């Protein structure tokens, strides 16, 4: 045999041998799901993967111990003392009120800079009107975001429990100093 006949014969035998080792067609269904079952792939409208080199790595089972999660073991979560809960609620409300004050201060700054849609031109904006328009649009968007933030904080404040009124047994807070030299 000469080389002219040997090479095609070798390539034919190599192709036949590799066909015996080839995998079935693989299908991709969604972003993380693969299958080699044509019937299942047809039901879910999967797409054929051009390369058949898909590696399958079996996952490991998660072991749950009795001490790892009280909800998983069926026991109820521990209750918080009423005074502790009131203190947490008061802290959360104070944080929300501080956030609201900051957001309202920021809104005042933005509105002062915006000047009803006609802010002062800065630097190169007098020569480049588009930069001015872009800054005005950014200010308008920032004001809208800020208004949305304020509305969200107010909603959260409405959901949080109102601060507890001072108890009747508490000492009154002095508001004015006693006058010296009373008549």
TIDO-952738 format. One line per 5 residues: number of its first residue (from 1); their letters; for each residue x, y, z of N, C-alpha, C. Coordinates in nm, 3 decimals. Each point is the difference from the previous one (the first is absolute). Layout:
<atoms>
NUM) A) X,Y,Z,X,Y,Z,X,Y,Z | ... $
</atoms>
This chain:
<atoms>
1) XXXXX) 0.083,-0.119,0.000,-0.083,0.119,0.000,0.087,0.124,0.000 | -0.045,0.094,-0.072,0.073,0.125,-0.003,-0.064,0.102,0.094 | 0.066,0.109,0.017,-0.043,0.103,0.094,-0.133,0.061,-0.044 | -0.027,0.002,-0.129,-0.123,0.058,-0.051,-0.122,-0.077,0.050 | 0.009,-0.131,0.015,-0.112,-0.081,0.048,0.003,-0.019,0.151 $
6) XXXXX) 0.116,0.006,0.062,0.014,-0.025,0.142,-0.059,0.115,0.083 | 0.024,0.121,-0.039,-0.048,0.115,0.076,-0.153,0.005,0.006 | -0.072,-0.014,-0.110,-0.147,0.001,0.011,-0.052,-0.117,0.082 | 0.062,-0.116,-0.012,-0.042,-0.115,0.079,0.021,0.027,0.148 | 0.113,0.056,0.035,0.030,0.033,0.140,-0.101,0.101,0.054 $
11) XXXXX) -0.029,0.103,-0.079,-0.096,0.101,0.044,-0.139,-0.059,0.017 | -0.039,-0.091,-0.088,-0.130,-0.065,0.012,-0.008,-0.083,0.128 | 0.104,-0.076,0.027,0.002,-0.083,0.122,0.002,0.088,0.125 | 0.073,0.110,-0.005,0.005,0.091,0.114,-0.137,0.063,0.026 | -0.070,0.040,-0.106,-0.133,0.057,0.014,-0.099,-0.101,0.053 $
16) XXXXX) 0.008,-0.125,-0.048,-0.091,-0.104,0.047,0.025,-0.031,0.147 | 0.125,-0.001,0.041,0.032,-0.029,0.140,-0.048,0.114,0.090 | 0.018,0.124,-0.045,-0.043,0.111,0.084,-0.151,0.009,0.006 | -0.070,-0.046,-0.105,-0.147,0.001,0.003,-0.051,-0.095,0.106 | 0.071,-0.107,0.024,-0.040,-0.094,0.103,0.013,0.059,0.139 $
21) XXXXX) 0.093,0.094,0.019,0.020,0.063,0.130,-0.078,0.130,0.015 | -0.064,0.045,-0.106,-0.068,0.130,0.005,-0.118,-0.006,0.096 | -0.027,0.112,0.062,-0.113,0.011,0.090,-0.125,0.022,-0.081 | -0.116,-0.019,0.066,-0.126,0.035,-0.064,-0.006,0.151,-0.012 | -0.097,0.047,-0.073,-0.016,0.144,-0.011,-0.037,0.058,0.136 $
26) XXXXX) 0.053,0.117,0.026,-0.031,0.067,0.125,-0.087,0.121,-0.031 | -0.092,0.030,0.092,-0.093,0.110,-0.016,0.013,0.094,0.120 | -0.010,0.129,-0.027,0.005,0.099,0.107,-0.141,0.056,0.018 | -0.050,-0.011,0.123,-0.135,0.046,0.032,0.013,0.109,0.107 | -0.017,0.124,-0.034,0.014,0.108,0.097,0.146,0.034,0.017 $
31) XXXXX) 0.032,0.059,0.116,0.137,0.046,0.019,0.089,-0.104,0.066 | -0.053,-0.091,0.081,0.084,-0.095,0.073,-0.044,-0.145,-0.017 | -0.093,-0.028,-0.088,-0.052,-0.135,-0.011,0.040,-0.061,-0.133 | 0.054,-0.121,0.005,0.041,-0.073,-0.119,-0.061,-0.140,0.005 | -0.026,-0.056,-0.117,-0.052,-0.136,-0.005,0.048,-0.066,-0.129 $
36) XXXXX) -0.003,-0.134,-0.002,0.030,-0.073,-0.123,-0.121,-0.082,-0.042 | -0.114,0.027,0.059,-0.125,-0.069,-0.033,-0.077,0.082,-0.103 | -0.009,-0.048,-0.125,-0.067,0.078,-0.105,-0.148,0.027,0.030 | -0.068,-0.096,0.063,-0.143,0.020,0.030,-0.018,0.113,0.102 | 0.083,0.001,0.104,-0.009,0.106,0.101,0.041,0.133,-0.060 $
41) XXXXX) 0.097,-0.001,-0.088,0.047,0.123,-0.063,-0.109,0.058,-0.090 | -0.077,-0.085,-0.065,-0.106,0.049,-0.089,-0.113,0.061,0.082 | -0.031,-0.057,0.117,-0.109,0.050,0.084,0.032,0.139,0.055 | 0.125,0.028,0.029,0.039,0.125,0.065,0.058,0.100,-0.100 | 0.001,-0.034,-0.129,0.057,0.086,-0.104,0.147,0.031,0.025 $
46) XXXXX) 0.079,-0.102,0.018,0.144,0.015,0.022,0.071,0.015,-0.134 | 0.122,0.050,0.005,0.081,0.019,-0.121,0.117,-0.097,0.001 | 0.034,-0.050,-0.120,0.111,-0.093,-0.014,0.130,0.075,0.020 | 0.091,-0.060,0.077,0.132,0.058,0.020,0.089,-0.053,-0.112 | 0.073,0.087,-0.067,0.084,-0.039,-0.112,0.115,-0.090,0.045 $
51) XXXXX) 0.061,0.033,0.110,0.110,-0.084,0.050,-0.058,-0.103,0.094 | 0.047,-0.121,-0.012,-0.051,-0.107,0.085,0.089,-0.026,0.120 | 0.086,0.092,0.032,0.090,-0.019,0.112,-0.058,0.062,0.126 | -0.101,-0.061,0.054,-0.064,0.048,0.122,0.046,-0.087,0.115 | 0.057,0.060,0.100,0.041,-0.075,0.119,-0.110,0.005,0.103 $
56) XXXXX) -0.032,-0.114,0.057,-0.103,-0.007,0.103,0.069,-0.030,0.132 | -0.019,0.091,0.094,0.059,-0.017,0.132,-0.113,-0.012,0.099 | -0.012,-0.112,0.067,-0.110,-0.015,0.095,0.020,0.092,0.120 | -0.109,0.058,0.046,0.006,0.090,0.117,0.010,-0.080,0.127 | 0.034,0.069,0.106,0.007,-0.065,0.130,-0.124,0.033,0.080 $
61) XXXXX) -0.045,-0.092,0.079,-0.119,0.021,0.082,0.037,0.085,0.121 | -0.088,0.090,0.034,0.021,0.086,0.116,-0.046,-0.076,0.123 | 0.087,-0.008,0.099,-0.035,-0.070,0.122,-0.053,0.102,0.100 | -0.119,-0.025,0.052,-0.062,0.089,0.096,0.012,-0.066,0.137 | 0.057,0.076,0.092,0.009,-0.052,0.136,-0.110,0.063,0.084 $
66) XXXXX) -0.031,-0.060,0.110,-0.109,0.047,0.086,0.033,0.137,0.059 | 0.126,0.031,0.024,0.037,0.126,0.065,0.021,0.114,-0.099 | 0.000,-0.028,-0.131,0.035,0.103,-0.097,-0.109,0.105,-0.016 | -0.126,-0.037,0.005,-0.106,0.096,-0.022,-0.121,-0.036,0.086 | -0.044,0.091,0.085,-0.116,-0.033,0.082,-0.126,-0.017,-0.085 $
71) XXXXX) -0.014,0.075,-0.109,-0.119,-0.013,-0.084,-0.002,-0.136,-0.070 | 0.116,-0.050,-0.038,0.006,-0.128,-0.069,-0.028,-0.115,0.096 | 0.034,0.015,0.125,-0.022,-0.109,0.094,-0.140,0.003,0.058 | -0.079,0.105,-0.031,-0.138,0.000,0.046,-0.020,0.076,0.129 | 0.102,0.053,0.062,-0.019,0.075,0.124,-0.033,0.144,-0.033 $
76) XXXXX) -0.074,0.064,0.085,-0.038,0.140,-0.022,0.117,0.091,0.030 | 0.002,0.114,-0.068,0.105,0.098,0.024,-0.020,0.063,0.138 | 0.109,0.042,0.058,-0.010,0.060,0.132,-0.069,0.135,-0.010 | -0.085,0.030,0.097,-0.072,0.126,0.001,0.087,0.106,0.066 | -0.020,0.122,-0.045,0.075,0.112,0.054,-0.085,0.065,0.108 $
81) XXXXX) 0.065,0.042,0.106,-0.069,0.068,0.109,-0.067,0.127,-0.054 | -0.115,0.036,0.053,-0.077,0.115,-0.048,0.081,0.129,0.012 | 0.073,0.017,0.110,0.081,0.122,0.016,0.113,0.005,-0.102 | 0.063,-0.116,-0.026,0.105,-0.004,-0.101,-0.057,0.033,-0.138 | -0.119,-0.053,-0.031,-0.062,0.027,-0.129,-0.034,0.148,-0.014 $
86) XXXXX) -0.051,0.062,0.108,-0.030,0.143,-0.004,0.127,0.081,-0.024 | 0.110,-0.041,0.064,0.127,0.070,-0.018,0.048,-0.015,-0.144 | -0.013,-0.120,-0.057,0.040,-0.021,-0.139,-0.086,0.084,-0.094 | -0.131,0.002,0.027,-0.090,0.079,-0.084,0.035,0.148,0.009 | 0.031,0.047,0.120,0.036,0.141,0.017,0.130,0.032,-0.074 $
91) XXXXX) 0.096,-0.093,0.007,0.127,0.021,-0.073,-0.024,0.004,-0.151 | -0.082,-0.091,-0.048,-0.029,-0.005,-0.143,-0.071,0.127,-0.044 | -0.094,0.046,0.082,-0.073,0.123,-0.033,0.096,0.119,0.000 | 0.092,0.004,0.096,0.096,0.111,0.004,0.088,0.000,-0.124 | 0.042,-0.117,-0.045,0.081,-0.009,-0.121,-0.080,0.049,-0.121 $
96) XXXXX) -0.126,-0.042,-0.010,-0.084,0.043,-0.111,-0.022,0.151,0.003 | -0.022,0.056,0.119,-0.020,0.145,0.011,0.126,0.075,-0.040 | 0.117,-0.052,0.038,0.125,0.064,-0.040,0.018,-0.006,-0.152 | -0.033,-0.114,-0.059,0.008,-0.014,-0.146,-0.096,0.098,-0.068 | -0.118,0.015,0.057,-0.098,0.093,-0.057,0.053,0.143,0.005 $
101) XXXXX) 0.060,0.038,0.111,0.056,0.136,0.011,0.111,0.022,-0.103 | 0.086,-0.101,-0.016,0.108,0.013,-0.100,-0.056,0.010,-0.142 | -0.101,-0.081,-0.029,-0.060,0.001,-0.134,-0.070,0.134,-0.025 | -0.067,0.054,0.101,-0.067,0.129,-0.018,0.102,0.112,-0.016 | 0.112,-0.008,0.072,0.105,0.100,-0.016,0.059,-0.009,-0.141 $
106) XXXXX) 0.021,-0.119,-0.048,0.052,-0.020,-0.136,-0.099,0.054,-0.103 | -0.130,-0.022,0.023,-0.101,0.051,-0.091,0.006,0.153,-0.005 | 0.016,0.063,0.116,0.008,0.145,0.004,0.122,0.049,-0.079 | 0.113,-0.069,0.013,0.120,0.037,-0.077,-0.024,-0.014,-0.150 | -0.061,-0.112,-0.039,-0.025,-0.024,-0.142,-0.097,0.103,-0.058 $
111) XXXXX) -0.106,0.031,0.075,-0.097,0.097,-0.048,0.061,0.139,-0.011 | 0.089,0.033,0.096,0.066,0.131,-0.005,0.091,0.008,-0.123 | 0.067,-0.109,-0.032,0.088,-0.001,-0.117,-0.081,-0.004,-0.129 | -0.113,-0.068,0.000,-0.083,-0.018,-0.120,-0.070,0.129,-0.042 | -0.044,0.080,0.095,-0.065,0.131,-0.024,-0.110,-0.009,-0.105 $
116) XXXXX) -0.097,-0.086,0.025,-0.115,-0.017,-0.089,0.040,-0.028,-0.145 | 0.103,-0.080,-0.019,0.042,-0.040,-0.134,0.093,0.097,-0.070 | 0.043,0.102,0.070,0.092,0.098,-0.060,0.120,0.024,0.092 | 0.082,-0.103,0.022,0.116,0.020,0.086,0.105,0.090,-0.068 | 0.085,0.056,0.082,0.108,0.084,-0.053,0.095,-0.086,-0.084 $
121) XXXXX) 0.054,0.061,-0.105,0.097,-0.071,-0.083,0.135,0.000,0.071 | 0.071,-0.111,-0.015,0.129,-0.015,0.065,0.108,-0.022,-0.106 | 0.110,0.071,0.012,0.118,-0.023,-0.083,-0.028,-0.002,-0.148 | 0.029,-0.113,-0.062,-0.008,-0.015,-0.146,-0.144,-0.004,-0.050 | -0.097,-0.010,0.090,-0.139,-0.012,-0.042,-0.048,0.124,-0.077 $
126) XXXXX) 0.064,0.116,0.021,-0.041,0.118,-0.074,0.036,-0.014,-0.149 | 0.102,-0.078,-0.031,0.039,-0.022,-0.139,-0.056,-0.130,-0.056 | -0.031,-0.096,0.088,-0.050,-0.130,-0.045,-0.137,-0.021,0.065 | -0.104,0.036,-0.075,-0.136,-0.004,0.055,-0.044,-0.144,0.033 | 0.051,-0.100,-0.072,-0.040,-0.138,0.024,0.044,-0.046,0.139 $
131) XXXXX) 0.119,0.043,0.042,0.046,-0.036,0.136,-0.095,0.058,0.104 | -0.045,0.122,-0.025,-0.095,0.064,0.091,-0.130,-0.081,0.005 | -0.051,-0.040,-0.116,-0.123,-0.078,-0.005,0.016,-0.135,0.067 | 0.117,-0.062,-0.017,0.027,-0.128,0.065,-0.001,0.015,0.151 | 0.062,0.108,0.050,0.004,0.021,0.145,-0.140,0.028,0.054 $
136) XXXXX) -0.080,0.075,-0.074,-0.138,0.027,0.043,-0.079,-0.131,0.006 | 0.019,-0.086,-0.099,-0.069,-0.130,-0.001,0.045,-0.086,0.117 | 0.130,0.001,0.030,0.052,-0.077,0.114,-0.057,0.052,0.131 | -0.011,0.132,0.012,-0.058,0.059,0.121,-0.147,-0.042,0.014 | -0.072,0.004,-0.110,-0.141,-0.037,0.003,-0.016,-0.148,0.041 $
141) XXXXX) 0.085,-0.085,-0.053,-0.005,-0.143,0.035,0.039,-0.021,0.146 | 0.098,0.075,0.048,0.042,-0.012,0.141,-0.113,0.045,0.092 | -0.071,0.105,-0.040,-0.113,0.045,0.082,-0.109,-0.106,0.003 | -0.028,-0.061,-0.114,-0.102,-0.106,-0.005,0.040,-0.119,0.087 | 0.129,-0.040,-0.007,0.047,-0.111,0.085,-0.012,0.036,0.147 $
146) XXXXX) 0.035,0.124,0.032,-0.005,0.045,0.139,-0.144,0.001,0.050 | -0.093,0.046,-0.082,-0.142,-0.001,0.038,-0.048,-0.143,0.023 | 0.045,-0.091,-0.083,-0.036,-0.141,0.016,0.057,-0.056,0.131 | 0.124,0.038,0.030,0.061,-0.044,0.127,-0.078,0.052,0.119 | -0.037,0.127,-0.006,-0.075,0.060,0.111,-0.134,-0.069,0.016 $
151) XXXXX) -0.069,-0.028,-0.110,-0.128,-0.071,0.008,0.018,-0.138,0.061 | 0.107,-0.070,-0.037,0.025,-0.133,0.056,0.031,0.005,0.149 | 0.076,0.099,0.041,0.032,0.012,0.143,-0.126,0.032,0.079 | -0.085,0.087,-0.056,-0.126,0.032,0.069,-0.090,-0.121,0.009 | -0.002,-0.084,-0.104,-0.079,-0.124,0.007,0.052,-0.090,0.111 $
156) XXXXX) 0.133,-0.012,0.009,0.059,-0.083,0.105,-0.032,0.057,0.138 | 0.006,0.131,0.013,-0.035,0.060,0.129,-0.146,-0.026,0.033 | -0.086,-0.002,-0.099,-0.141,-0.031,0.023,-0.021,-0.143,0.043 | 0.086,-0.090,-0.045,-0.012,-0.141,0.037,0.057,-0.028,0.138 | 0.100,0.077,0.038,0.064,-0.027,0.130,-0.092,0.046,0.111 $
161) XXXXX) 0.006,-0.070,0.113,-0.087,0.038,0.110,0.033,0.140,0.049 | -0.105,0.070,0.042,0.018,0.136,0.050,0.079,-0.005,0.130 | 0.075,0.105,0.028,0.076,0.000,0.125,-0.094,-0.010,0.119 | 0.043,-0.075,0.098,-0.082,-0.022,0.119,-0.011,0.130,0.079 | -0.121,0.034,0.046,-0.014,0.121,0.080,0.067,-0.019,0.135 $
166) XXXXX) 0.038,0.110,0.060,0.066,-0.007,0.131,-0.097,-0.061,0.099 | 0.050,-0.089,0.084,-0.087,-0.066,0.096,-0.041,0.097,0.109 | -0.113,-0.025,0.066,-0.055,0.091,0.100,0.091,0.010,0.121 | 0.076,-0.105,0.029,0.084,-0.001,0.119,0.134,0.068,-0.021 | 0.029,0.045,-0.123,0.130,0.060,-0.027,0.004,0.142,0.054 $
171) XXXXX) 0.119,0.046,0.031,0.016,0.135,0.052,-0.022,0.099,-0.113 | -0.072,0.111,0.026,-0.023,0.098,-0.105,0.130,0.069,-0.038 | 0.008,0.040,-0.124,0.119,0.067,-0.051,-0.018,0.150,0.023 | 0.100,0.063,0.058,-0.008,0.144,0.025,0.023,0.074,-0.131 | -0.090,0.097,-0.026,0.013,0.074,-0.124,0.048,0.142,0.021 $
176) XXXXX) -0.017,0.051,0.118,0.044,0.137,0.027,0.068,0.004,0.136 | 0.097,0.086,0.012,0.070,0.013,0.128,-0.087,0.082,0.095 | 0.004,-0.030,0.131,-0.079,0.078,0.094,0.049,0.145,0.006 | -0.093,0.087,0.012,0.036,0.144,0.003,0.061,0.035,0.135 | 0.107,0.074,-0.003,0.060,0.042,0.125,-0.058,0.137,0.035 $
181) XXX) -0.023,0.022,0.123,-0.054,0.127,0.047,-0.150,0.010,-0.027 | -0.072,-0.105,0.030,-0.144,0.001,-0.019,-0.066,0.098,0.093 | -0.110,0.062,-0.038,-0.068,0.100,0.081,-0.106,-0.057,0.084 $
</atoms>
